[in-house]
Amino acid sequence: MENYIIANRTDTGRVRSVNEDSMTTFDSPNGRVVVVCDGMGGQRAGDVASQLAVAVIQDILTDNMFATPEEAITRSIVAANQAILRRASQDAELSGMGSTCVMLIIKDGQVYYGSVGDSRIYYVSNRTIHQITKDQSYVQSLVDAGQISQEDAEHHQDKNQITNALGLDGMTPPVVCQLPITPEPNSVFILCSDGLSGMVNSGAILHTVTRYDLPLKERADLLVRQANDAGGVDNITVQLVEFPGRGDDAMHRREFSSAYVPERKRPKSHAILYSVLFVVLVAIAGGGVFWFMNEDEPQEPKEPKTTVPVRKSQPERVKQPVVSAPEPEVPVAPTEVKKVITVKKSNPEKTEKPQTKSNKTLENKSIAKEMKNAIEKQTEKAVSKEKSSTKKIEKKAEEVKNTQQEKNNIKYENLLNEK
């Protein structure tokens, strides 16, 4: 079981009238997915673009199983980009819409992430904060070229000009992590639009996220409130993914841990269990006394009556759907029981198959016997043929030998005549 908590919040802000941000989190065959999309500010139908991106990503990852989480991130974002382009081509009023996207997938205790545009993912561990995604923006290109510092970039007048986004014909594929992150205990991942990162600096974000005395949802709400207090000039969206740990920090927030509830309820559950066992034992003892007191032969048939209801309870559950269909609760359970019955009825078919297999086995044996006889006949023919060929060779060798002997005799006679 994965051990994490997710809390989120989105807000229109103090200036805009429409929230162009969208977010989602869901389980999929590829792992737990967390997404934040920011409709391109100043573009028409930015809210449509971000909502469409979130919907397509969820459909792609829910209906398909990819080889790796990295492939899942890339394929789903590319599909979202194609969907936005297709939708914009069908409606002139939606032309030019676009969206950023940051996404992470939690699978097998590791976190994979990818991004397009200037929405960000921060990673907080050991009370330090790291920006693990890189803005795809004009200002970031100036920072990479060494023309301005990172601090200057945070206040640059053109910091909202992005160089990559969903909805562009030549969209660059998402930047995906080279290696997944294994979360540290008490660590937090922060996915946010620039409505948060552009209004609240990383130090303030770190201070708020590490307020372990507050539930995670309250920390997300507090981040949005801080962005609004700083001006709230853009839509604000944040998703927090926390991996609770064991230690001093975990003890401070123990009252918010779901694992703490069962500890309080355990004594009650044992008390209930003991009381149930006591009632059962009393019933058994009472039944024994009743049987002993009514031991005469005419009352012996009552003994099976005490056991029959227990055995009949299972068949009765199966027959209930037909007899008491009007009852609201009965139709649900019986349908499941019927499925079990159909599975059990298929068992006799499996028992009949061995008979067909035995017939096939006999046929196979007869065929094998015929093949064996044919092989033996062919072998005998081959042996006899080989023997005849061997005799021919021996005869030929004998003839050659005799011929050679005759030649030698002639040569010997000629030598004698010469002498």
Stockholm file with secondary structure:
# STOCKHOLM 1.0

chainA/1-419         MENYIIANRTDTGRVRSVNEDSMTTFDSPNGRVVVVCDGMGGQRAGDVASQLAVAVIQDILTDNMFATPEEAITRSIVAANQAILRRASQDAELSGMGSTCVMLIIKDGQVYYGSVGDSRIYYVSNRTIHQITKDQSYVQSLVDAGQISQEDAEHHQDKNQITNALGLDGMTPPVVCQLPITPEPNSVFILCSDGLSGMVNSGAILHTVTRYDLPLKERADLLVRQANDAGGVDNITVQLVEFPGRGDDAMHRREFSSAYVPERKRPKSHAILYSVLFVVLVAIAGGGVFWFMNEDEPQEPKEPKTTVPVRKSQPERVKQPVVSAPEPEVPVAPTEVKKVITVKKSNPEKTEKPQTKSNKTLENKSIAKEMKNAIEKQTEKAVSKEKSSTKKIEKKAEEVKNTQQEKNNIKYENLLNEK
#=GR chainA/1-419 SS CCCCEEEEEEECCSSCSSCCEEEEEEEETTEEEEEEEEBCTTSTTHHHHHHHHHHHHHHHHHHCCCSSHHHHHHHHHHHHHHHHHHHHHHCGGGTTCCBCEEEEEEETTEEEEEEESSCEEEEEETTEEEECSCCCBHHHHHHHTTSSCHHHHHTCTTTTCBSCCBTCTTCCCCEECSSCBCCCTTEEEEEECHHHHTTSCHHHHHHHHTCTTSCHHHHHHHHHHHHHHTTCCSCEEEEEEEECCSSHHHHHTGGGCTTHHHHHHHHHHHHHHHHHHHHHHHHHHHHHHHHHHTCSGGGTTHHHHHHHHHHHHHHHHHHHHHHCTTSSSTTHHHHHHHHHHHHHHHHHHHHHHHHHHHHHHHHHHHHHHHHHHHHHHHHHHHHHHHHHHHHHHHHHHHHHHHHHHHHHHHHHHHHHHHC
#=GC SS_cons         CCCCEEEEEEECCSSCSSCCEEEEEEEETTEEEEEEEEBCTTSTTHHHHHHHHHHHHHHHHHHCCCSSHHHHHHHHHHHHHHHHHHHHHHCGGGTTCCBCEEEEEEETTEEEEEEESSCEEEEEETTEEEECSCCCBHHHHHHHTTSSCHHHHHTCTTTTCBSCCBTCTTCCCCEECSSCBCCCTTEEEEEECHHHHTTSCHHHHHHHHTCTTSCHHHHHHHHHHHHHHTTCCSCEEEEEEEECCSSHHHHHTGGGCTTHHHHHHHHHHHHHHHHHHHHHHHHHHHHHHHHHHTCSGGGTTHHHHHHHHHHHHHHHHHHHHHHCTTSSSTTHHHHHHHHHHHHHHHHHHHHHHHHHHHHHHHHHHHHHHHHHHHHHHHHHHHHHHHHHHHHHHHHHHHHHHHHHHHHHHHHHHHHHHHC
//
